[in-house]
Amino acid sequence: MRPRLICVLGLAVVLASTAVVAQRRAPARPDLQGTWSGATLTPLQRPADFRDKALFTPEEAAEYKRTTPERNRNSLPSASDRLTQADVDEAFVEVEVYNIDRLRTSLIVDPPNGMLPALVPAAKARIASRPKRSFDDPESLGLAERCLLGNFGIGGSTASPPMVPSPVIPGYYRIVQTDSVVLIFAEWVHDARMVRMNSTHLAPTIRKWLGDSIGYYEGQTLVVDTTNFRSDTHNLDSAERLHVVERFTRVDASTLMYRVTVDDPDTWETPWTAEWPFKAMDIRLYGVECHEGNYAIENFLRGARAEERRQR
């Protein structure tokens, strides 16, 4: 018995040593935790004036930055919005966190022209059939205006992929990692996306505001695959079959590179890809209580009734 016991003990020691060596050789999980800002002045799509240029000159970048407030005002959907939302400059916007990324003229890197692919015919019909925006019909207003999701001018949420930055609302995020879940928390309207690690997607019948996100590590990169969006999320006019793959890569202590590929056969003719850096921030995130003490709905309805009486 003694030789057999020695043999068993020796085998156990070998196995334990092998496990320790394998554990030491296994790549460490990338540390993505912290508070990040995805704000940038680089537009998602290349401006028409720079259609053939991938980069601004320094002088062009300075002028583009100077004219940003007026450009933001002009992008609002109506004259009344431009009148009531005039504070899209330093009075409201945290302009100090907005800069042009490496003089790039677009966040989109594929297609190479820096533009979203053409809409498919079904998408054009779907967008045209949406009810006309009216303050008398809250259902016709955007999800951000109704405080359901929070990404003004883009649709969807700052937390839902693709996390395209708003031109006026800094994309502040808190990332928290555990072995089973990665939390991506957005300051604006406090949306929280839970990425289930090494899991599978929910049944197609289960639809979520922020989509259903599953993730895995690929070396030092967190890869997040998201499907199962609600039809009314409308992130960049997307539809239910929106499929988004994000890649979060820690470049250095202060930079997290975000790269996203978007595929929606019901919206765009081909997939597209964009990328830009997130910057580490040593700040607190604050609550955004959208309806607390908010008299806007009462006031715009009262104003509409007053306008009707004036016209009569």
C-alpha positions in Angstrom: 0.0 0.0 0.0 2.8 2.4 0.8 4.2 2.5 -2.8 0.7 3.0 -4.2 0.0 5.8 -1.7 3.2 7.5 -2.7 2.3 7.2 -6.4 -1.1 8.8 -5.8 0.3 11.6 -3.8 2.9 12.3 -6.5 0.2 12.4 -9.1 -1.8 14.9 -7.1 1.3 17.2 -6.7 1.9 17.1 -10.5 -1.8 18.0 -11.2 -1.8 20.8 -8.7 1.4 22.2 -10.1 0.0 22.0 -13.6 -3.1 23.9 -12.5 -1.0 26.6 -10.9 1.1 27.1 -14.0 -2.0 27.2 -16.2 -3.5 29.8 -13.9 -0.4 31.9 -14.1 -0.3 31.7 -17.9 -4.0 32.6 -18.3 -4.3 36.2 -19.5 -5.6 38.6 -16.9 -9.1 40.0 -17.4 -8.8 43.5 -18.8 -9.6 46.2 -16.3 -12.3 48.4 -17.8 -13.8 49.7 -14.6 -14.1 53.4 -13.9 -15.9 56.5 -15.1 -15.6 57.3 -18.8 -16.6 60.1 -21.2 -17.5 59.2 -24.8 -18.1 62.8 -25.7 -16.6 64.0 -29.0 -17.1 66.8 -31.5 -16.2 64.5 -34.4 -19.6 63.8 -36.1 -20.9 60.3 -36.7 -21.1 61.0 -40.5 -18.7 63.1 -42.5 -20.1 66.7 -43.2 -21.0 67.4 -46.8 -18.3 70.1 -47.0 -15.7 67.5 -46.2 -17.0 64.6 -48.2 -13.6 63.8 -49.7 -11.5 64.5 -46.6 -10.9 62.0 -43.8 -9.2 64.7 -41.7 -9.7 68.4 -40.9 -6.9 70.8 -41.1 -6.2 72.4 -37.7 -7.8 75.6 -39.0 -10.9 73.7 -40.2 -11.2 71.9 -36.9 -11.1 75.2 -35.0 -13.8 76.7 -37.2 -16.0 73.5 -36.9 -15.7 73.7 -33.1 -16.5 77.4 -33.1 -19.7 77.0 -35.1 -20.9 73.9 -33.2 -23.6 75.7 -31.1 -25.3 77.3 -34.1 -25.1 73.9 -36.0 -26.8 72.2 -33.0 -29.6 74.8 -33.0 -30.2 74.4 -36.7 -30.4 70.6 -36.3 -33.5 70.9 -34.0 -36.7 69.8 -35.7 -38.7 73.0 -35.6 -38.5 76.7 -35.2 -40.2 76.5 -31.8 -37.5 74.0 -30.6 -34.8 76.3 -31.9 -36.3 79.2 -29.9 -36.9 77.2 -26.6 -33.7 75.2 -26.8 -31.3 78.0 -27.6 -29.0 77.1 -24.7 -26.9 74.6 -26.7 -23.6 76.4 -26.0 -21.5 76.7 -22.9 -24.5 77.8 -20.9 -25.8 74.3 -21.0 -23.3 72.1 -22.7 -20.1 70.9 -21.0 -18.0 72.2 -23.9 -14.8 71.4 -22.1 -15.1 67.7 -22.7 -15.9 68.1 -26.4 -13.0 67.9 -28.8 -12.4 66.6 -32.3 -10.8 63.2 -32.2 -7.4 63.3 -34.0 -8.8 65.8 -36.6 -11.1 63.1 -38.0 -14.1 64.2 -40.0 -16.3 61.2 -39.0 -16.6 58.5 -36.4 -17.6 56.0 -39.2 -14.5 54.2 -40.5 -16.4 51.7 -42.7 -17.7 52.5 -45.3 -14.5 54.5 -46.1 -16.6 57.5 -47.2 -17.5 58.1 -43.6 -21.2 58.0 -44.3 -24.0 55.7 -43.1 -25.0 53.2 -45.9 -28.1 53.9 -47.9 -31.5 53.1 -46.4 -33.3 50.1 -47.8 -36.8 50.9 -49.3 -38.6 49.3 -46.3 -36.8 51.7 -43.9 -37.7 54.7 -46.0 -41.4 53.7 -45.9 -41.2 52.9 -42.1 -39.7 56.3 -41.3 -42.2 58.1 -43.5 -45.1 56.4 -41.9 -44.3 57.5 -38.4 -46.8 59.9 -36.8 -46.0 63.6 -37.2 -44.4 65.0 -34.0 -47.0 66.9 -32.0 -47.1 68.2 -28.5 -50.8 67.4 -28.4 -49.9 63.7 -28.9 -47.2 62.6 -26.5 -47.0 59.2 -28.2 -45.6 61.0 -31.3 -42.7 62.6 -29.4 -39.3 61.0 -29.2 -38.4 58.6 -26.4 -36.0 61.1 -24.9 -38.7 63.8 -24.8 -40.9 61.4 -23.0 -38.1 60.5 -20.6 -38.2 56.8 -21.5 -34.7 56.7 -23.0 -32.1 59.4 -23.0 -30.3 60.3 -26.2 -31.7 63.5 -27.7 -31.3 63.8 -31.5 -30.1 60.2 -31.9 -32.9 58.0 -30.6 -32.5 55.1 -28.3 -30.4 55.6 -25.2 -26.9 56.8 -24.4 -26.5 53.3 -22.9 -27.9 51.3 -25.8 -25.6 50.2 -28.6 -24.4 51.8 -30.8 -23.5 54.3 -28.1 -23.3 57.2 -30.5 -22.4 60.4 -28.6 -25.0 63.2 -28.4 -23.8 66.6 -29.6 -25.1 68.3 -26.4 -25.1 65.7 -23.7 -21.7 64.2 -22.6 -21.7 60.5 -22.7 -20.6 59.8 -19.1 -20.5 56.1 -18.2 -19.6 54.0 -15.2 -18.3 50.5 -16.0 -18.3 47.8 -13.3 -17.1 44.2 -13.9 -17.8 40.9 -12.1 -17.1 37.4 -13.3 -20.7 37.0 -14.5 -21.9 40.5 -15.5 -20.5 43.8 -16.8 -22.6 46.8 -16.0 -22.6 49.8 -18.3 -24.3 52.7 -16.5 -25.1 55.9 -18.4 -25.5 59.1 -16.4 -28.2 60.6 -18.7 -31.6 59.3 -17.6 -29.6 56.7 -15.5 -30.0 53.8 -18.0 -28.1 50.7 -17.0 -27.2 47.9 -19.4 -26.3 44.5 -18.0 -24.0 42.4 -20.2 -24.2 38.7 -19.3 -20.8 37.2 -19.7 -20.3 33.9 -21.6 -24.1 33.5 -22.0 -26.6 33.1 -24.8 -29.2 35.4 -26.1 -32.8 35.4 -24.8 -35.6 34.0 -26.9 -36.4 36.3 -29.9 -39.8 37.0 -28.4 -38.3 38.9 -25.5 -37.5 42.5 -26.5 -35.8 45.1 -24.4 -35.3 48.8 -24.5 -31.5 48.5 -24.5 -31.4 45.2 -26.3 -30.1 41.9 -24.9 -26.3 42.1 -24.4 -24.0 39.1 -23.9 -20.2 39.4 -23.7 -16.9 37.6 -23.7 -13.2 38.5 -23.5 -11.0 38.3 -26.5 -7.5 38.9 -25.1 -7.5 42.4 -23.7 -10.8 43.3 -25.3 -14.4 43.0 -24.1 -16.6 42.0 -26.9 -20.4 42.7 -26.5 -23.0 41.2 -28.8 -26.5 42.8 -28.6 -29.8 41.8 -30.2 -33.5 41.7 -29.2 -34.2 45.4 -29.4 -37.8 46.7 -29.2 -39.3 48.0 -32.4 -39.8 51.5 -30.9 -36.2 52.0 -29.8 -35.3 53.6 -33.1 -31.6 54.0 -32.4 -30.6 55.9 -35.5 -33.9 54.8 -37.2 -33.1 51.2 -36.6 -35.6 48.3 -36.6 -36.1 45.1 -34.6 -33.4 43.1 -36.3 -30.7 45.5 -35.2 -27.5 43.6 -34.3 -24.6 45.4 -32.7 -21.1 44.1 -31.8 -19.0 46.4 -29.6 -15.4 46.1 -28.7 -14.0 47.8 -25.6 -10.2 47.9 -25.5 -8.1 49.5 -22.7 -5.4 51.4 -24.6 -3.7 53.0 -21.6 -4.6 54.3 -18.1 -6.8 57.1 -19.5 -8.1 55.8 -22.7 -10.7 53.1 -23.6 -11.1 52.5 -27.4 -14.7 51.9 -28.4 -15.3 50.2 -31.8 -18.8 49.2 -32.9 -20.2 47.4 -35.9 -23.9 47.7 -36.7 -25.9 45.4 -38.9 -29.6 45.9 -39.6 -30.9 44.5 -42.9 -34.2 46.2 -42.3 -32.6 49.6 -42.2 -29.2 49.8 -44.0 -28.0 48.2 -47.2 -24.8 47.1 -45.6 -23.3 46.9 -42.1 -21.2 49.9 -40.9 -18.5 50.4 -38.3 -17.4 53.4 -36.2 -14.8 54.0 -33.5 -13.7 56.7 -31.1 -11.9 56.9 -27.7 -13.5 57.1 -24.3 -11.6 59.2 -21.8 -11.2 58.4 -18.1 -12.9 60.9 -15.8 -12.4 61.6 -12.1 -15.9 62.9 -11.5 -19.2 61.9 -9.8 -22.2 60.9 -11.8 -25.4 62.7 -10.9 -29.0 61.6 -11.0 -31.1 62.8 -13.9 -34.7 63.1 -12.6 -36.5 63.9 -15.8 -40.0 64.6 -14.5 -39.4 65.8 -11.0 -40.6 69.4 -10.8 -41.0 69.4 -14.6 -43.7 71.8 -15.7 -42.8 71.6 -19.4 -45.8 69.4 -20.4 -48.3 71.6 -18.5 -46.8 74.7 -20.0 -46.6 73.6 -23.6 -50.2 72.4 -23.5 -51.3 75.7 -22.0 -49.3 77.5 -24.7 -50.9 75.4 -27.5 -54.4 76.2 -26.2 -53.6 79.9 -26.0 -52.3 79.8 -29.6 -55.5 78.2 -30.7 -57.6 80.9 -29.0 -55.4 83.6 -30.6 -56.0 82.1 -34.1 -59.7 81.9 -33.6 
